[in-house]
Amino acid sequence: MKFKEALTYDDMLIVPQYSDITSRSDVDLSTRLGHRELRLPIIASPMDTVSEDEMAIAMYRSGGMAVLHRYNSIAEQVGMAQRVTKVTDWSSQVAAAIGVTGDYLERAEALIATGVDVLCVDVAHGHHSLVKKALTTLREEYDNNIYLIAGNVCTLEGINDVADWGADAVRCNIGGGSICSTRLVTGHGLPGLQTIFDCVKTNRDVAIIADGGIKTSGDIVKALAAGADFVMCGSLLAGTTQTPGRIITLPDGTQVKEYRGMASSDAQLEWRNKSSTPEGVASYIPFKGSVIDILRDLEGGIKSGLSYSGARNLTELRHKVEWARQTTAGAHESNTHIFSSKGTRK
């Protein structure tokens, strides 16, 4: 039996090339999402510990976008969207998530009436008949007046089908998030970078969103170089001032905020008053301060990454990229390791 090789971000490096870029300001990261242009190709994940109105406003001001989560009442989600539209220059900078069962059509109608024109059909397994039904129904109802994001998928067949059903952009990756346990619970999924390598082979006119498993700005550079148009982030943005929830001070003085997967037991109990087999976990992560500062650092790291390939924009990066597969020892060497070396303190 021949097995598929599946590579993740830590398996690969990009080979540096000649560069004449002298300043990060010479690098342009702008990417089009439908008729809108984002200066920063980062989208905040629709999770209830990440994306509400404060995060959406901060993402807008930093050049990115947030998808307002759906784990609330329709009125609450509409209220979030209204608060964002008061700050942004136009309502089309607001994106919101919906499901595929229950009140999803009513929710979509209410959000669109508010001015939202980016809807994210948000489920764990996007290559599914319920997603097909939701996308075809939404497209029939609203034609091309809304921009539809859907997912998640991790195969070429998956992205092709979801695009054919009506999606304009597809979230690619299953089970790679830092608080996602889908691969452990179900045995299904593919590493994040491999998912992008596979999905970018599509001949559909669809944007690719790398979603999950991204730990650093270097991982973002790899995802974009592999062909992703955007990355969707949860843990990188979690624990910041703009995320929902209060700051908790532990007995030792450490400040933390909650971060949880939407398929975790905690999230399911709060959202649905019941918990099926969980495919995520809940945890506390250190408080990081303002997400504006986090995004500024990520932007700087991404621009530096492009400069190492001599690329002034994302199109040039994808044209110039040269990949190298690293060994396990190479991956260890790639990380800071002074405190794990023999003869030093740990």
Summary of the structure (lengths in Angstrom):
residues: 346
radius of gyration: 19.8
end to end distance: 43.2
largest distance: 66.3
contacts: 1175
relative contact order: 0.16
helix: 38%
strand: 20%
